[in-house]
Amino acid sequence: MFLLTVLPFVIIGYLCGSILFAQVWAKIFRKGDIIEKAKDHNPGASNAFTYGGFWCGFLTLLCDVLKGIVPVRLFLEFGTYSDATPCTDIAFALVLAAPVIGHAFSIFNSFNGGKGIATTFGCLIGLAPVYQPVFFMAISFIFFSLILKISPHLHRTAVSYLTTLIAMCIFGVKTSMVALPVGFVFITVAVMFRLHKSPEEREEIEVNLAWKH
């Protein structure tokens, strides 16, 4: 049953996630190898903006979000579990995480990839009309960027994901949406691995209140 009803959507999600659009759009706009130019070698929207310009960055961001949204929506609309309550089925956790895992371990880039932040947002947006998960993540990033400022970005990302995961666990327990926290555990592990493997310099973590600057 799993092979027929869930695995195809997991594969679609993984393959969509594996398309590193920073490389695709950089090639189209003839901006060279963004991964090699960037200090952290991350094929994400931030480096696409920095080394490829506005349109390269914008289109990378858009596509990275969409490659998270589309596989999740496909499963919710056409998957076997969509007529019941797909978010209560543990199999949906794999569908939710597949695009981010694909981005982090791209089959088209020797199983190397990026951090998957934009794709994570896309996967959570794909849960609409359930908006709490993407709200939790957005609030976490905003809080640790603008209020209790954590730097550098690597540490801020790690703390934001862990905070979101805690919120997901509480939300999932209250709503019986077991797949959400389980899926986000898979996502967080993939992102943490990429953060750990990032070649960017390991600066000391700094935590500052915004109004004290």
C-alpha positions in Angstrom: 0.0 0.0 0.0 2.8 2.5 0.9 4.6 1.8 -2.4 1.5 2.7 -4.4 0.0 5.5 -2.4 2.8 7.4 -0.8 6.2 6.5 -2.3 5.4 8.2 -5.7 4.8 11.5 -3.9 7.9 11.1 -1.8 9.9 10.6 -5.0 8.3 13.5 -6.7 9.1 15.7 -3.7 12.7 14.5 -3.5 13.3 15.1 -7.2 11.7 18.5 -7.1 13.8 19.4 -4.1 16.9 18.1 -5.9 16.7 20.8 -8.6 19.1 23.5 -7.4 17.5 26.6 -9.0 20.4 28.8 -8.0 22.5 26.9 -10.4 19.8 26.8 -13.0 19.1 30.5 -13.1 22.8 31.4 -12.7 23.4 29.4 -15.9 20.5 31.0 -17.7 21.7 34.5 -16.7 25.3 33.6 -17.4 26.4 34.4 -13.8 29.0 31.6 -13.5 29.1 29.0 -10.7 27.4 30.6 -7.7 28.3 27.7 -5.4 32.0 28.2 -6.0 31.8 31.9 -5.6 29.9 31.8 -2.3 31.9 31.4 1.0 29.4 28.8 2.3 29.0 27.1 -1.1 25.2 27.2 -0.5 23.1 27.0 -3.7 20.3 29.1 -2.2 18.4 32.3 -2.8 20.7 34.5 -0.7 23.8 33.7 -2.7 21.7 33.9 -5.9 20.9 37.5 -5.0 24.5 38.3 -4.0 26.3 36.7 -6.9 23.6 36.6 -9.6 21.7 39.8 -9.2 18.1 40.6 -8.4 16.3 38.5 -11.1 18.5 35.5 -10.5 17.9 35.7 -6.8 14.2 36.4 -7.1 13.5 33.5 -9.5 15.6 31.2 -7.3 13.7 32.2 -4.2 10.3 31.7 -6.1 11.3 28.3 -7.4 12.8 27.1 -4.2 9.5 28.0 -2.4 7.4 26.4 -5.2 9.3 23.2 -5.2 8.2 22.8 -1.5 4.6 23.8 -2.1 3.8 21.7 -5.2 4.7 18.2 -4.0 2.8 18.7 -0.7 -0.3 20.1 -2.5 -0.2 17.2 -5.0 -0.4 14.7 -2.2 -3.1 16.6 -0.4 -5.2 16.9 -3.6 -4.5 13.5 -5.2 -3.0 11.2 -2.5 -5.0 8.3 -1.1 -5.1 10.0 2.3 -6.4 13.3 1.1 -10.0 12.4 1.5 -9.5 11.5 5.2 -7.0 13.4 7.4 -3.6 13.1 5.7 -1.8 15.1 8.4 -2.7 12.3 11.0 -1.0 9.7 8.9 2.7 9.2 9.7 3.4 8.6 6.0 2.6 12.2 5.2 5.7 13.2 7.3 7.8 11.7 4.6 6.0 13.6 1.9 6.3 16.9 3.9 10.1 16.4 4.3 11.0 15.0 0.9 11.6 18.4 -0.9 13.9 19.7 1.8 15.8 16.4 1.9 16.1 16.7 -1.9 17.5 20.2 -1.6 20.0 19.2 1.1 21.0 16.0 -0.6 20.5 16.7 -4.3 20.7 13.6 -6.6 21.7 16.0 -9.4 24.7 17.4 -7.4 26.4 14.3 -6.1 24.0 14.4 -3.0 25.3 17.8 -2.0 22.9 20.7 -1.7 21.8 23.7 0.4 20.2 24.5 3.7 16.7 24.4 2.4 15.2 27.4 4.3 13.1 28.7 1.4 12.0 25.1 0.5 11.0 24.5 4.1 8.7 27.6 4.0 7.3 26.2 0.8 6.5 22.8 2.3 4.7 24.5 5.2 2.8 26.9 2.9 1.6 23.8 1.0 -0.3 22.8 4.1 -2.8 25.6 3.6 -5.4 26.2 5.0 -3.4 25.0 8.0 -1.3 28.1 8.5 0.1 27.7 12.1 3.2 25.8 11.0 4.5 28.4 8.6 3.5 31.1 11.1 5.6 29.5 13.8 8.6 29.4 11.5 8.2 32.9 10.3 7.8 34.2 13.8 10.9 32.3 14.9 13.1 33.8 12.2 11.7 37.3 12.8 12.2 37.1 16.6 15.8 35.9 16.4 16.6 38.3 13.6 15.0 41.5 14.9 14.2 41.2 18.6 16.6 38.7 20.3 19.2 39.0 17.6 21.4 35.9 17.2 24.4 36.0 15.0 25.9 34.8 12.8 23.2 33.5 10.4 24.3 29.8 10.9 23.4 29.9 14.6 20.3 31.9 14.0 19.0 29.4 11.6 19.7 26.5 13.9 17.9 28.1 16.8 15.0 29.1 14.6 14.5 25.6 13.4 14.7 24.1 16.9 12.2 26.7 18.3 9.8 25.9 15.4 10.2 22.2 16.1 9.2 22.7 19.7 6.1 24.7 18.6 5.2 22.0 16.1 5.4 19.3 18.8 3.0 21.3 21.0 0.7 22.1 18.1 0.8 18.6 16.8 -0.1 17.1 20.2 -3.0 19.5 20.6 -4.5 18.9 17.2 -3.6 15.2 16.7 -1.6 16.2 13.5 1.2 13.8 14.3 2.7 14.1 10.8 3.7 17.7 11.4 6.2 17.4 14.2 7.5 14.1 12.8 7.9 15.6 9.3 9.6 18.7 10.8 12.0 16.4 12.7 13.2 15.0 9.4 13.5 18.5 7.9 15.4 19.8 10.9 17.8 16.9 10.9 18.5 17.5 7.2 19.0 21.2 7.7 21.2 20.7 10.8 23.4 18.3 8.9 23.9 20.9 6.1 24.6 23.6 8.7 27.2 21.3 10.3 28.8 20.6 7.0 28.8 24.3 5.9 32.4 25.5 5.1 31.6 29.0 6.4 33.8 30.2 9.2 32.5 29.2 12.7 32.2 32.5 14.5 31.2 32.7 18.1 27.5 33.0 18.7 26.3 36.4 19.8 22.9 37.1 21.4 21.8 40.7 21.7 18.5 42.5 22.5 17.7 44.8 19.5 16.9 47.8 21.7 20.3 47.7 23.3 22.1 48.6 20.2 
